[in-house]
Amino acid sequence: MFYYNQYVRAQSLDEAYELYQKKTNFVLGGMLWLKMKNKTLGTAIDLCDLGLEAIEEDENEFRIGAYVSLRQIETHESLNAYTDGAIAEAVRHIVGVQFRNVATVGGSIWGRFGFSDVMTVFRALGAKVRLHHAGIMDLDEFARLPRTTRDILVEVIVPKNVQSVVYLSQRNQSTDFPVLTCAVAKRDGRYVAVIGASPYMAQPVWDEQGILDAADGQELSDEQIEKFADQVSEHIRFGTNMRAGAEYRKIICKVLVKRAVKQAVGKGIA
Ligand SMILES: Cc1cc2nc3c(=O)[nH]c(=O)nc-3n(C[C@H](O)[C@H](O)[C@H](O)COP(=O)(O)OP(=O)(O)OC[C@H]3O[C@@H](n4cnc5c(N)ncnc54)[C@H](O)[C@@H]3O)c2cc1C
């Protein structure tokens, strides 16, 4: 069972940050992952009075508050128009609608779970996080922060610099944790494939050699797509757990990358 001794509704980010500096205190998200722990903690810090449950948009970016639910990003028209439905596709397999009404974007990113569909799609989109103390950093940098970091995730920022993005995952059974997650995006003219649930945390592999560069007016060939999929699967570290073996994951990786690139080429969003 999971217990805590005190509950505080923080009235400012400063107050939440100060409280969180004590080792036994913790920040509440939707509490869906937290509640599975078997321990007793100190003070639960609730951010619900801090206005973090909105999605804002201007011409340059989307700003998604830490308390926005997975269901909100799944059904947000503009976010899904921009990502051609990739965000909805990334979260729609996660347990069920009632669960997604409660699970937060902040908790999903902060957890840096290896299996995370959410981390995979946001990394492909080149998202950044705003931490109250450390400020804005991209997800690549955030992913490298020590697990002992005690900061408040305020919002996730999605810059509008993506020309196309496709999200695919493989599951043994719908609503189960994924066997592999894959998002391919074209950002600032270059392709990146992000592979998660390998079973390690999502990792980007950029097309640094321009394998997917097409001559003007020419379509990408199957050979180019195959070569990129090979490159991605060679760069990712695969492991074995109860859901799948490393070798199987590597095979699935190639298949998903090929499918995702083909879809991305077929339906540019910018
Ligand atoms: C049964 C089950 C199945 C799942 N399946 C999937 C799946 O298939 N794919 C997938 O992507 N995810 C899956 N998840 C993860 C889920 O989608 C959420 O990511 C997870 O529950 C965390 O979100 P939460 O809002 O419940 O956070 P919580 O459980 O409340 O918090 C998680 C962690 O983040 C910290 N935290 C929360 N908010 C903040 C903040 N603003 N600032 C700093 N720290 C913060 C908490 O202190 C805690 O350490 C699953 C979870 C469960 C329980």
The ligand as a Gaussian input file, in Angstrom:
#p B3LYP/6-31G(d) Opt

LIG

0 1
 C       -1.424000       0.128000     -15.207000
 C       -0.710000       1.202000     -15.959000
 C       -0.534000       1.058000     -17.331000
 C        0.140000       2.050000     -18.046000
 N        0.337000       1.902000     -19.397000
 C        1.015000       2.845000     -20.090000
 C        1.243000       2.702000     -21.497000
 O        0.894000       1.711000     -22.140000
 N        1.919000       3.704000     -22.129000
 C        2.368000       4.828000     -21.469000
 O        2.959000       5.708000     -22.091000
 N        2.138000       4.980000     -20.152000
 C        1.490000       4.021000     -19.454000
 N        1.304000       4.181000     -18.100000
 C        1.830000       5.402000     -17.439000
 C        0.707000       6.431000     -17.322000
 O        0.264000       6.795000     -18.608000
 C        1.199000       7.707000     -16.610000
 O        2.315000       8.176000     -17.287000
 C        1.592000       7.445000     -15.200000
 O        0.487000       6.922000     -14.517000
 C        2.068000       8.746000     -14.521000
 O        1.120000       9.752000     -14.648000
 P        0.343000      10.310000     -13.359000
 O       -0.304000      11.594000     -13.764000
 O       -0.508000       9.251000     -12.780000
 O        1.576000      10.667000     -12.390000
 P        1.855000      10.247000     -10.871000
 O        1.756000       8.780000     -10.684000
 O        1.032000      11.096000      -9.954000
 O        3.379000      10.739000     -10.773000
 C        4.422000      10.057000     -11.431000
 C        5.766000      10.669000     -10.955000
 O        5.919000      11.993000     -11.447000
 C        6.050000      12.929000     -10.375000
 N        5.325000      14.129000     -10.799000
 C        4.048000      14.214000     -11.235000
 N        3.778000      15.449000     -11.675000
 C        4.914000      16.186000     -11.502000
 C        5.278000      17.539000     -11.778000
 N        4.418000      18.403000     -12.348000
 N        6.521000      17.939000     -11.456000
 C        7.412000      17.073000     -10.892000
 N        7.134000      15.785000     -10.636000
 C        5.910000      15.341000     -10.948000
 C        5.429000      12.238000      -9.168000
 O        5.944000      12.744000      -7.956000
 C        5.841000      10.788000      -9.419000
 O        7.192000      10.596000      -9.062000
 C        0.639000       3.211000     -17.364000
 C        0.448000       3.339000     -15.995000
 C       -0.216000       2.360000     -15.288000
 C       -0.413000       2.553000     -13.798000

